[in-house]
Amino acid sequence: MLTVNAFSHNSTIADDEPAWSTVDKTRLPREAFADHGTPGEKSTWKYPHHWIKDGGNEDKNGVYTTGTMYLHVGGWQAAINAAHGARSGQRASQSVIHHLEGHRGAINRYRESKALSSLDTPRCWASHMGLWCIEPLWMQQAVTAIQSGLWMVQSEPQARVRQQERDYELYESVAVIPMHGPMMKAYSKFGGVSTVETRRMIRQAVRDPEVKTILLHIDSPGGHVAGTQELADEIYRTRSSGKQIVAHVDDLCASAAYWAASQTERITANPTAEIGSIGTIAVLKDTSQSMDRQGIQVHVISTGPFKGVGVDGMPISAEALDYLRQRVEDLNEHFVASVMRGREKSHDQLTTWTDGRMHIAKQAKNMGFLDEIMSLEEALDQAAFHPIYRASKASVPRATQSLKVRALQAFRQRQGV
């Protein structure tokens, strides 16, 4: 901790730091500032990553001369992302990047200490490790938001508290099971969908005598490979249970989310929904040259040439890339096979589906990804009839329709949609 009377390089982090979004960055340098620049020349203060606690006694440049200066974790991540051109596409000068990198050790130590202080950390980590079937742009933006401190970590895993008879919403005879956010086997501190919990809710709905139809309400970019095949199989088995299982997409159904949705008997989507991104992805960073520039040598002692693939600082060989590529392709075969089964398509018919592209609802319908385009209200209304969509709204008395409208409005309020 330093008394703010000069812009010294300081890496102390406060345990009670405020959210970066609440720190005043509009009149730099004040509560938030960068210590790489010239005081008074505000154009040089482009990468704020410090904040001042209990600041006071401003000088002629508007700078606090008393108070305690701290490094801000979220501010530092936002600054280094900006310096590398994550938003503008323009990199900062090497001196600015070098300065920001000087804080990385303190940031990493702080993050590690915070992570280890949580009893839920091992389960949360396990949910994120491994290969993913997820829309890449969504994933990139999500990681940036988490690193920048804009995506808040929950104090407890988002496990559903079982206080009621049912763990799903019941609209008339329709069990509505939400699949909102990234999919993982267990719940994550960052929210999302647990495939294990979703399977449990499906089984509960199958046993529920009041349920005729199960509707998966999907708004998801996809997620972790682990657990998705089991969820897909659970959904497909439900088709022979005597109860309908359908899916409705609100805005997004990508990759692993479509892996699951394709196993239902029918898929509907709102007009602006995006569907697709069929494929599996893995990312490796070769940081060996960066380590060399810092004078760091990394040695991996292992029992096989592929045992250390992906270790930070080790060069990634062509053979290692081929090995990882084969893993990705092997897992993707399960994805494609499930889609072929669920949508009753041949491998050749899926050629235009499996290139990783996203498709707007109208195009997706024309290609066969989904069956109809409609609102959630229409999907719920139709799903309440058995068998699938046999009756129409026209056959329902006006008084009954009025009750349905009110029930739908109440349902949407409870769902937050």
C-alpha positions in Angstrom: 0.0 0.0 0.0 1.3 3.4 -0.9 0.3 6.9 -0.1 -0.6 8.5 -3.5 1.8 11.3 -4.0 3.5 9.9 -7.1 2.6 7.4 -9.7 4.7 4.5 -8.6 4.4 0.9 -9.9 2.3 -0.8 -7.3 0.8 -4.4 -7.4 -1.0 -4.5 -4.1 -4.6 -5.8 -4.5 -7.3 -5.0 -2.0 -9.6 -7.9 -0.9 -12.5 -5.5 -0.8 -12.0 -3.9 -4.2 -15.2 -2.6 -5.8 -16.6 -3.8 -9.1 -14.6 -2.2 -11.9 -17.8 -0.9 -13.4 -18.5 1.2 -10.3 -15.1 2.9 -10.3 -15.1 6.4 -11.7 -13.1 6.3 -15.0 -14.7 9.3 -16.6 -12.4 12.0 -15.3 -8.9 10.4 -15.4 -6.8 10.5 -13.5 -9.1 10.3 -10.4 -10.5 7.2 -8.7 -9.2 5.0 -11.6 -5.9 5.6 -13.4 -3.0 4.2 -15.3 0.5 4.6 -13.9 2.0 4.7 -17.4 1.8 8.2 -18.7 2.4 11.8 -17.9 0.3 13.4 -15.1 -1.9 16.2 -16.5 -1.8 14.8 -20.1 -4.9 12.8 -20.0 -4.6 11.5 -23.5 -1.8 9.2 -22.3 -4.0 7.6 -19.7 -5.7 5.1 -22.0 -5.3 1.9 -19.9 -6.5 2.5 -16.4 -5.9 -0.4 -14.0 -5.5 1.1 -10.5 -7.9 2.6 -8.2 -7.5 4.9 -5.1 -9.3 4.2 -1.9 -10.2 7.1 0.4 -8.7 9.6 -2.0 -8.6 13.3 -1.3 -6.6 16.6 -1.6 -6.7 16.9 -5.4 -3.8 18.8 -7.0 -4.1 21.1 -10.0 -4.4 18.2 -12.4 -7.3 16.6 -10.5 -5.1 13.9 -9.0 -5.6 12.7 -5.4 -2.6 13.4 -3.3 -3.7 11.3 -0.3 -5.3 7.9 -0.2 -4.3 4.3 -0.8 -3.5 3.1 -4.3 -4.4 -0.5 -5.3 -4.1 -2.6 -8.4 -7.6 -3.6 -9.6 -7.9 -7.2 -11.0 -10.8 -6.5 -13.3 -9.3 -3.2 -14.4 -6.0 -4.8 -15.2 -7.7 -7.5 -17.3 -9.7 -4.9 -19.2 -6.5 -2.8 -19.7 -4.4 -5.7 -21.0 -7.2 -6.9 -23.3 -7.4 -3.3 -24.7 -3.7 -3.0 -25.0 -3.6 -6.2 -27.1 -6.3 -4.9 -29.4 -9.2 -7.1 -28.2 -11.8 -4.4 -29.0 -10.2 -1.9 -31.3 -7.9 -4.2 -33.2 -4.9 -1.9 -32.5 -2.2 -2.9 -30.1 -0.7 -0.5 -27.6 3.0 0.3 -27.7 5.4 -2.4 -26.4 6.3 -0.3 -23.4 2.7 -0.1 -22.3 2.2 -3.9 -22.7 5.5 -4.5 -20.9 4.3 -2.3 -18.0 1.0 -4.1 -17.8 2.6 -7.5 -17.9 4.7 -6.5 -14.9 1.5 -6.9 -12.8 0.6 -10.4 -14.1 2.4 -12.3 -11.3 0.5 -10.4 -8.6 -2.8 -11.0 -10.5 -2.2 -14.7 -10.9 -1.2 -15.1 -7.2 -4.3 -13.3 -6.1 -6.6 -15.4 -8.4 -5.0 -18.6 -7.2 -5.5 -17.7 -3.6 -9.1 -16.8 -4.2 -9.8 -20.0 -6.1 -8.2 -22.2 -3.5 -10.3 -20.5 -0.7 -13.5 -21.9 -2.2 -14.8 -25.3 -1.4 -16.7 -25.4 -4.7 -13.6 -24.8 -6.8 -12.7 -28.4 -7.8 -16.2 -29.2 -9.1 -16.4 -25.9 -10.9 -12.9 -26.4 -12.5 -13.9 -29.9 -13.7 -17.0 -28.4 -15.4 -14.8 -26.3 -17.6 -11.8 -28.6 -18.4 -11.6 -30.6 -21.6 -13.0 -30.3 -25.1 -16.0 -28.1 -26.0 -18.8 -28.1 -28.5 -19.6 -24.4 -28.3 -20.1 -21.4 -30.6 -16.5 -19.9 -30.7 -17.5 -16.2 -30.8 -19.7 -16.6 -27.8 -17.0 -18.4 -25.9 -14.4 -15.8 -26.8 -16.7 -13.0 -25.6 -17.6 -14.9 -22.4 -13.9 -15.5 -21.5 -13.2 -11.8 -22.0 -16.1 -10.8 -19.8 -15.0 -13.2 -17.0 -11.4 -12.1 -17.2 -12.5 -8.4 -17.1 -14.5 -8.9 -14.0 -17.8 -8.1 -15.8 -19.2 -11.7 -15.3 -19.7 -12.1 -11.7 -18.8 -15.4 -10.0 -21.6 -16.8 -7.8 -20.8 -17.4 -4.2 -22.5 -20.9 -4.4 -23.0 -23.2 -7.4 -26.2 -22.6 -9.2 -27.7 -25.8 -8.0 -31.5 -25.9 -8.1 -33.0 -25.7 -4.6 -35.6 -28.4 -4.4 -38.3 -26.7 -2.3 -41.3 -27.6 -4.5 -42.8 -30.8 -5.8 -41.4 -30.2 -9.3 -38.1 -28.8 -10.4 -39.5 -27.6 -13.6 -42.3 -25.2 -14.6 -45.6 -26.8 -15.5 -47.8 -25.0 -18.0 -51.0 -26.9 -18.4 -49.8 -30.4 -19.3 -46.3 -29.2 -20.5 -43.2 -29.5 -18.4 -40.9 -26.7 -19.4 -37.2 -27.5 -18.7 -34.9 -24.5 -19.1 -31.6 -24.8 -20.9 -30.2 -21.3 -20.7 -26.5 -20.5 -21.0 -23.4 -22.7 -21.4 -23.8 -26.4 -20.9 -21.6 -28.4 -18.5 -21.9 -31.7 -16.7 -22.1 -30.1 -13.2 -23.2 -26.6 -12.2 -20.6 -23.9 -12.6 -20.1 -20.8 -10.5 -20.6 -18.8 -13.7 -24.1 -20.2 -14.2 -25.4 -22.1 -17.1 -26.9 -25.6 -17.6 -26.0 -28.8 -15.8 -26.6 -31.7 -18.2 -26.9 -34.1 -15.2 -29.6 -31.9 -13.6 -31.4 -31.6 -17.0 -31.5 -35.4 -17.3 -32.9 -35.7 -13.8 -35.6 -33.2 -14.6 -36.5 -35.1 -17.8 -36.9 -38.4 -15.8 -39.0 -36.6 -13.2 -41.3 -35.2 -15.9 -41.6 -38.7 -17.5 -42.9 -40.0 -14.2 -45.2 -37.0 -13.6 -48.8 -38.1 -14.4 -49.8 -34.5 -15.1 -47.2 -34.1 -17.8 -48.1 -35.0 -21.4 -45.3 -33.1 -23.2 -41.8 -32.1 -22.2 -40.5 -28.9 -23.8 -36.9 -28.0 -23.6 -36.7 -24.2 -23.6 -33.3 -23.6 -25.2 -31.1 -20.4 -25.3 -27.6 -21.8 -25.2 -24.3 -21.4 -27.1 -23.5 -25.1 -26.5 -20.9 -26.3 -24.0 -18.7 -29.0 -22.7 -18.5 -32.4 -24.5 -18.5 -34.3 -21.3 -22.1 -35.2 -20.4 -23.7 -34.1 -23.7 -23.9 -37.5 -25.3 -25.6 -38.9 -22.1 -28.1 -36.0 -22.2 -28.7 -36.7 -26.0 -29.4 -40.3 -25.3 -31.7 -39.5 -22.4 -33.8 -37.2 -24.6 -33.9 -39.8 -27.4 -35.1 -42.5 -25.0 -37.8 -40.3 -23.8 -39.4 -40.4 -27.3 -40.5 -44.0 -26.6 -41.8 -43.2 -23.1 -45.3 -42.4 -24.3 -44.8 -38.7 -23.7 -43.8 -36.1 -26.3 -40.5 -34.3 -26.0 -40.0 -31.2 -28.1 -37.6 -28.2 -28.1 -38.2 -24.5 -28.6 -35.3 -22.2 -29.3 -35.3 -18.6 -28.0 -32.5 -16.8 -29.8 -29.6 -19.3 -29.7 -29.1 -23.1 -30.1 -25.5 -23.8 -31.0 -23.2 -26.8 -31.0 -23.8 -29.0 -28.0 -27.2 -27.3 -27.4 -28.2 -28.5 -30.9 -26.7 -31.9 -30.2 -29.4 -32.1 -27.4 -32.2 -30.4 -29.3 -31.8 -32.7 -32.4 -32.9 -35.7 -30.3 -36.4 -34.3 -29.6 -39.4 -35.1 -31.8 -39.8 -31.5 -33.0 -37.8 -28.3 -32.9 -39.3 -24.8 -33.1 -37.6 -21.4 -32.9 -38.4 -17.7 -32.8 -37.8 -15.8 -36.0 -34.5 -14.3 -35.0 -33.0 -17.4 -33.5 -29.6 -18.7 -34.6 -29.0 -22.4 -35.0 -26.0 -24.5 -35.9 -22.3 -24.4 -35.2 -22.1 -28.2 -35.4 -18.7 -29.2 -34.5 -16.1 -29.8 -31.7 -13.3 -27.4 -30.8 -10.0 -27.4 -28.9 -7.6 -24.5 -28.6 -3.9 -24.7 -27.8 -1.6 -21.8 -27.3 2.1 -22.1 -28.2 3.8 -19.8 -25.7 7.3 -21.2 -26.2 8.6 -18.1 -28.0 7.3 -15.8 -25.3 9.0 -17.9 -22.7 12.2 -17.8 -24.7 12.1 -14.0 -24.7 11.7 -13.9 -21.0 14.7 -16.3 -20.6 12.5 -19.1 -19.2 13.2 -22.7 -20.2 10.4 -25.3 -19.7 11.3 -29.0 -19.3 8.7 -31.7 -19.4 9.6 -35.1 -18.1 7.0 -37.7 -19.2 6.6 -41.3 -20.1 5.4 -40.6 -23.7 5.8 -38.0 -26.4 2.2 -36.9 -26.1 1.9 -36.8 -22.3 3.0 -33.2 -22.1 1.0 -31.8 -25.0 -0.3 -28.3 -24.1 2.1 -27.6 -21.2 2.6 -23.8 -21.0 5.9 -22.9 -22.6 6.5 -26.1 -24.6 6.5 -25.9 -28.4 3.7 -27.7 -30.1 4.8 -30.1 -32.8 2.9 -31.1 -35.9 2.6 -34.5 -34.4 0.9 -33.1 -31.3 -1.5 -31.1 -33.4 -2.4 -34.2 -35.4 -3.0 -36.1 -32.1 -5.3 -33.4 -30.8 -7.1 -33.1 -34.2 -7.8 -36.8 -34.1 -9.3 -36.5 -30.6 -11.5 -33.7 -31.7 -12.7 -35.6 -34.8 -13.4 -38.8 -32.9 -15.6 -36.9 -30.4 -17.3 -35.1 -33.2 -18.3 -38.4 -34.8 -20.6 -38.9 -31.7 -22.1 -35.5 -32.3 -22.8 -36.1 -36.0 -24.1 -39.6 -35.3 -26.6 -38.3 -32.8 -27.8 -35.6 -35.2 -28.3 -38.2 -37.9 -30.3 -40.3 -35.5 -32.5 -37.5 -34.1 -33.2 -35.7 -37.4 -33.3 -38.9 -39.5 -30.6 -37.7 -41.9 -27.9 -39.6 -43.8 -24.2 -38.7 -43.4 -24.2 -37.2 -46.9 -27.2 -35.0 -46.1 -25.3 -33.5 -43.2 -22.4 -32.3 -45.4 -23.7 -28.7 -45.4 -24.6 -28.9 -41.7 -21.2 -29.7 -40.3 -19.0 -26.8 -41.4 -19.5 -24.9 -38.1 -21.7 -22.1 -39.5 -24.6 -20.5 -37.7 -27.9 -20.0 -39.5 -30.8 -17.7 -38.9 -34.2 -19.4 -38.2 -35.6 -19.1 -41.8 -32.5 -20.5 -43.4 -32.1 -23.2 -40.7 -35.7 -24.3 -41.3 -35.1 -24.5 -45.1 -32.0 -26.6 -44.4 -33.8 -29.0 -42.1 -32.3 -27.9 -38.7 -35.8 -27.2 -37.3 -39.4 -27.7 -38.1 -41.3 -24.5 -37.6 -40.8 -20.9 -36.7 -43.0 -19.5 -34.0 -43.0 -17.7 -30.7 -42.6 -19.3 -27.3 -46.3 -18.7 -26.6 -47.3 -20.5 -29.8 -44.9 -23.4 -29.0 -46.3 -23.8 -25.5 -49.9 -23.6 -26.7 -49.3 -26.2 -29.4 -47.3 -28.5 -27.1 -50.2 -28.6 -24.7 -52.1 -30.8 -27.2 -51.4 -34.5 -27.7 -50.2 -35.9 -30.0 -47.8 -33.3 -31.4 -49.6 -30.2 -32.5 -52.8 -32.0 -33.7 -55.2 -29.3 -32.5 -55.2 -25.7 -33.5 -56.0 -22.5 -31.7 -59.2 -22.1 -33.8 -60.8 -25.1 -32.1 -60.4 -23.6 -28.6 -63.3 -21.5 -27.3 -62.7 -17.8 -26.9 -63.1 -17.9 -23.1 -60.6 -20.6 -22.9 -58.2 -18.7 -25.2 -58.5 -15.7 -22.8 -57.5 -17.9 -19.9 -54.6 -19.2 -21.9 -53.3 -15.7 -22.6 -53.3 -14.8 -19.0 -51.6 -18.1 -18.1 -48.9 -17.5 -20.7 -48.3 -14.0 -19.4 -47.9 -15.3 -15.9 -45.6 -18.1 -17.1 -43.3 -15.7 -19.0 -43.0 -13.5 -15.9 -42.0 -16.4 -13.8 -39.5 -17.5 -16.4 -38.1 -14.0 -16.8 -38.6 -14.0 -20.6 
